[in-house]
Amino acid sequence: MKNLFTMLFNSVLFKNKTQDEIKKALACIEYIVKHYGRGELIFRIDQSTKYIGIILDGSIEVQKNLASGKVISILYKRRGELFGEGSVFSSANAYPCNIYSKTKSTVLLISKENMIKLISEDTVLLNNFLSSFANRLLLLNLKTELLSYSSIQQKVAFSLLYLMDEYKSGNSITLPYSKKTWAEHLNVSRPSLFRELKILCNEKVIAIQNKTITILNEDALAKLLSF
């Protein structure tokens, strides 16, 4: 495994910190480093809220079990991001969702008490932690906006425009998940998603090559959201 402090250097929590400063900060608290295989459960829905995780390597997926029995993907997080912090600092006694290791991953786990100690002694870490919280709320607002659109094309357009802005990779987007998972994220069936993608391709709005989607007409996508 890479050096722990090297892996944390680009994390959300330790942004603007040197490796020596990270090492010094962690020396004052207790933490756990755990390795997970693909699909392995990290936190389960009825588990007591104790730990906040930082993804050192790999990615995680948050899933919600609906009353109907359907399981939907809420969000995905990648290397450097925090997860579980909202549950740990809320009044909830258990995690509200299942959190899985989407790929083979390595995670740093910090208890609530140790996280409080860590951020209370360093204003930079406190600011980074609060910024992570704010970004999480923004993401939830975006999810709400996504679900407010009635047509599948609007949901696809909103999702693609968001990914363009998120990854800032020009007009080409490499999906961070499979099209099956994308359909679950949009709360539509996979056949319906494929049908609408084919229509957008035929209309020369987008082009698709495996998991890479190229936006050929960004204005047309934006126009869909105004209907």
N, C-alpha and C positions, 0 to 999 in steps of 0.2 A: 504494500500500500504506500502511496505517496506520503510524504511528511504531512502530518495533521495540520500544521500551521500554514503550510503551502496551500493545502486544500481549502482552508478557511479564509485565505487572503482575499478572494473575490466573492466572499459570501455577503449577503445582505446585512447581517448583523455587524460584521467587522469591516465594513466599508470605510476607507480612509485610515485604516490602521496598518502599521508595518507588521511583519511576521514576529519581530521581537516584542512588539506591544501586545500582539495576540497571545503569544506564549506567556507573557507576564500576567495578562488578565486571567487566562485559564488556570494559571498556577494557584489562584486564590479560591477556586471553586472545585466541586466534584462534578464529574461528567462521565458519560458512558459512550463508547464507540461500538456500534453494532453493524453487522453485515447481514443483508437480506437477499434471498434469491428472488427471481422474477415471479411475481404473483403472490409472494409471501405477505401475510398480514403483519402490519406494524402496530396499529392501534385498532381495536375492535369497538363496535358501537356501544357495548355495555361495560367497557373498561374504565376504571377510575381515572380521572384527569390528573396526571402527575407530571408527565414529561412534555417538553417542547423539543421538536426536532429541527436539526439543520442538515440539509442534504449535502453530504460531502462528495458523493459521486452517484450517478444514476438519476432516477426520477421516481416520483410517487404519484398515486392516483387516489382521489377521495371519492368514495361511492356512497350513495344514499339509498336505503331500502324504503320503498314506498309502501303504503298500506295495501295497495293492490298486488303486492308481491314483485313488482317490477323494480329492477335495480338500475339507477342512472348514475352516470359519471358527473360529479359536480365540478371538479377542476383537476388540473395537473400541475405539479410543481417540479422544478428542475434543480440541478446542482446549484448550491449557494443559497437557496430559498429556505425560509422558515415554514414550519407547519405545526398545527396543534396549539398555537399560542392563544387563539381566540377562545378555545374551549378551556384551557388551563386558567386563564384570567377571567373567565365568566363565573356565574354562580352555578353552572352545571356541575353535576357530580360525575358525569360520564361523557365520553366523546360522543357527539351526535351522529357521526358517520364512521364507516370503516375506512381505514387508510391502508392501502396496499403498496408494496414496492412494484412499480410498473416494469422496471428493468432490474437487473442485478444492481444493488445499490449499497452504499455505506452511509450511515446516519450517525450524527452526534446528538445524544440525548442529554438535556439539561432540565433538572427539576425546577419547579416554580420558585422555590426558595433560593436556589442558586442563581437563577436568571435575575431575580430581584436584586440580589447582592451584586451581580455583574454590572447591571445597567445603572444602579444607584451610585456606583463609584466612578462612573465615566459618562460625561455628558454626550460624548460622540456616540457611544453605544446606545445610550438612551434615545437619542435622536434617530438613530438607525432603526431601533426597535419600533418606535412610534411611527416612523415612515412606512415600515412594513405593514403595520396595522392599518394605516390609512390606505395603502395600496390594496389591501385585502378588501376593504369596504368598497373601494372603487370597482374592483373586480365583481363584487356581488351586485353592485348597481348596474354594471354592464350586462351581467347575466339576466337581471330583471328586465332590462331594456330589450335584450335579445328575445326573451320569451313573450314580450308584448307585441311583437310583429305577428300578423295573422298568417301570411303566406310563407311557404317554404323558401321561395326565391328571396324574399326579404331577409329571412334568417340567414341564408347562405351569404347574401350580399353584406349584411352587417358583420358576420363572422370573418369574411375575407378582408374587409376593410380594417377591421380591428387587428387581424394578424399582420397585415401590411404595416400598420403603425407600430405594433408591438415589436416586430423583428427588424423593422427598418432595413429591409433587404431589397428595396426597389419594387419592381412589379412581380417578382417571382417569390412564391411562398412555398416552403417545404413544410407540409403538415406535421405537427409534433405528435400526431397520433394517427391511427388507422381511420379509414373512411367509416368503418362500422362504429368506432368510438365517436367520430365526429357526428354521426347521425344521432347517437345517444345524447351527445352534448347539445344538439339542436332540438332534441325532443321530437324527432321525426323518424319514420321508418327508413331503413337503408335503401329499399327500392325507390321510395319517394325522393330521397336525396339524390340517388344516381340519375333518376329521370330529370330532375331540375338541373343537375350539372350538365347533362347531355344537351338540354335546351340552351343553356348559356354558352356551351361550346359551339353549337350550331349557329347561334346568333353572333359568334365571334366576340363575345364579351370576355371569355376566359379560354385558356388552353390547358389541358391536363396531360401530364406525363408521369405516370405512377403516383407518387405522393407530392409531386411538385405541381403547383398551380400558378400559371402566369396570367396576370391581369392584363387583358388586351384593351379594355375600355373601362377605365376607372369611373368615368362620368356616368356610364350606363348603370354601374353598380350603385352609385350614390343616388341616382334618379329613382331606382327601385324603392329606396327607403322613404321617398317623399309621397308615395301613393297611400 
